[in-house]
Amino acid sequence: MTLQKLFLALICLGLVACASSPPAPVIERNGSVSKPNTPDAKEGTGDKSGTDWRPNAYTVKKGDTLYAIGLEFGYDYKEIASANNLSPPYAIKIGQKLNLPVNGNLEKSAAASTTEDGVIVTPIKAEPVAGEAKPATPAVTPILSQPKAVREPFSLEALNRSTTKPPEVAASKPTTSAETTTIKPADHKVAGDDSITWTWPTNGKVVASFNEASNKGIDIAGTTGQPVNAASSGKVIYSGSDLRGYGNLVIIKHNKTFLSVYAHNSKLVVKEGQIVAAGQKIAEMGNTDSNSVKLHFEIRQQGKSVDPAKYLTPY
């Protein structure tokens, strides 16, 4: 009877131990241990990084031109043309979908690239170093049939040769830290949004203030031929008269965020692609597409019109 009780006790202990042991982990084929299922990471929604509100594409509407679309979204019209393989005169059709170069996502690589396992590989052409000698083909090691050196009989001539000093080789003088000249590349800073200093594009009375619904900038009265200057440094991305209602127009891109617009000029003195400095003359005031002589001036932030009075210092 005692043996039976002992046997039953051992069986009970074994069952308790089995019940308390955790299940063995599942081993994947690659040797890693599988983990408990966890909620999947939230997938991207397609929204662009940063605060750029602009869409990746735009559908052409009635009355649109490539120049007007570029101004509306704050791009050089040539960037949009390049992204959509358009050539002059940049004809577009109603309902046509245009790609917009948001965040530079349509920039093309200058060099040909290939894709290997999902990785873009750009070949690099190795240029030979100037003056570098090519390794010579190894020659067959000659078999020595005589000693490397032969003892010369003693003579006065041989003695004189051995005591002659070898020609001195001019050693290069080590450069001290004080003599080291460091050549630095020219400083080049990309203008940030806050680093732009705005100046008045011309002198005159403001005859129309900014109104988001009816006037996307300010109007400054003046006389025909009066100088119109760049409000800040930048690159001219448009110079012409293709935008209806603006007359002779200049658009300057200051950085990836800001453009400035100068309309109704009588004469344009800068060309597209030209780099201009703040205060540099870019046009002469006029009344093209206007009933009075004035400068219509706009500041656009990512294509959206903002009140220039908030950026220009008061007179």
Rosetta blueprint (number, residue, H / E / L):
1 M L
2 T H
3 L H
4 Q H
5 K H
6 L H
7 F H
8 L H
9 A H
10 L H
11 I H
12 C H
13 L H
14 G H
15 L H
16 V H
17 A H
18 C H
19 A H
20 S H
21 S L
22 P L
23 P L
24 A L
25 P L
26 V L
27 I E
28 E L
29 R L
30 N L
31 G L
32 S L
33 V E
34 S L
35 K L
36 P L
37 N L
38 T L
39 P L
40 D L
41 A L
42 K L
43 E L
44 G L
45 T L
46 G L
47 D L
48 K L
49 S L
50 G L
51 T L
52 D L
53 W L
54 R L
55 P L
56 N L
57 A E
58 Y E
59 T E
60 V L
61 K L
62 K L
63 G L
64 D L
65 T L
66 L H
67 Y H
68 A H
69 I H
70 G H
71 L H
72 E H
73 F H
74 G L
75 Y L
76 D L
77 Y H
78 K H
79 E H
80 I H
81 A H
82 S H
83 A H
84 N L
85 N L
86 L L
87 S L
88 P L
89 P L
90 Y L
91 A L
92 I L
93 K L
94 I L
95 G L
96 Q L
97 K E
98 L E
99 N E
100 L L
101 P L
102 V H
103 N H
104 G H
105 N L
106 L L
107 E L
108 K L
109 S L
110 A L
111 A L
112 A L
113 S L
114 T E
115 T E
116 E E
117 D L
118 G L
119 V E
120 I E
121 V E
122 T L
123 P L
124 I L
125 K L
126 A L
127 E L
128 P L
129 V L
130 A L
131 G L
132 E L
133 A L
134 K L
135 P L
136 A L
137 T L
138 P L
139 A L
140 V L
141 T L
142 P L
143 I L
144 L L
145 S L
146 Q L
147 P L
148 K L
149 A L
150 V L
151 R L
152 E L
153 P L
154 F L
155 S L
156 L H
157 E H
158 A H
159 L H
160 N H
161 R H
162 S H
163 T H
164 T L
165 K L
166 P L
167 P L
168 E L
169 V L
170 A L
171 A L
172 S L
173 K L
174 P L
175 T L
176 T L
177 S L
178 A L
179 E L
180 T L
181 T L
182 T L
183 I L
184 K L
185 P L
186 A L
187 D L
188 H L
189 K L
190 V L
191 A L
192 G L
193 D H
194 D H
195 S H
196 I L
197 T L
198 W L
199 T L
200 W L
201 P L
202 T L
203 N L
204 G L
205 K L
206 V E
207 V E
208 A E
209 S L
210 F L
211 N E
212 E L
213 A L
214 S L
215 N E
216 K L
217 G L
218 I E
219 D E
220 I E
221 A E
222 G L
223 T L
224 T L
225 G L
226 Q L
227 P E
228 V E
229 N E
230 A L
231 A L
232 S L
233 S L
234 G E
235 K E
236 V E
237 I E
238 Y E
239 S E
240 G E
241 S L
242 D L
243 L L
244 R L
245 G L
246 Y L
247 G L
248 N E
249 L E
250 V E
251 I E
252 I E
253 K E
254 H L
255 N L
256 K L
257 T L
258 F E
259 L E
260 S E
261 V E
262 Y E
263 A E
264 H E
265 N E
266 S E
267 K E
268 L E
269 V L
270 V L
271 K L
272 E L
273 G L
274 Q L
275 I E
276 V E
277 A L
278 A L
279 G L
280 Q L
281 K E
282 I E
283 A E
284 E E
285 M E
286 G E
287 N L
288 T L
289 D L
290 S L
291 N L
292 S L
293 V L
294 K E
295 L E
296 H E
297 F E
298 E E
299 I E
300 R E
301 Q E
302 Q L
303 G L
304 K E
305 S E
306 V E
307 D L
308 P H
309 A H
310 K H
311 Y L
312 L L
313 T L
314 P L
315 Y L
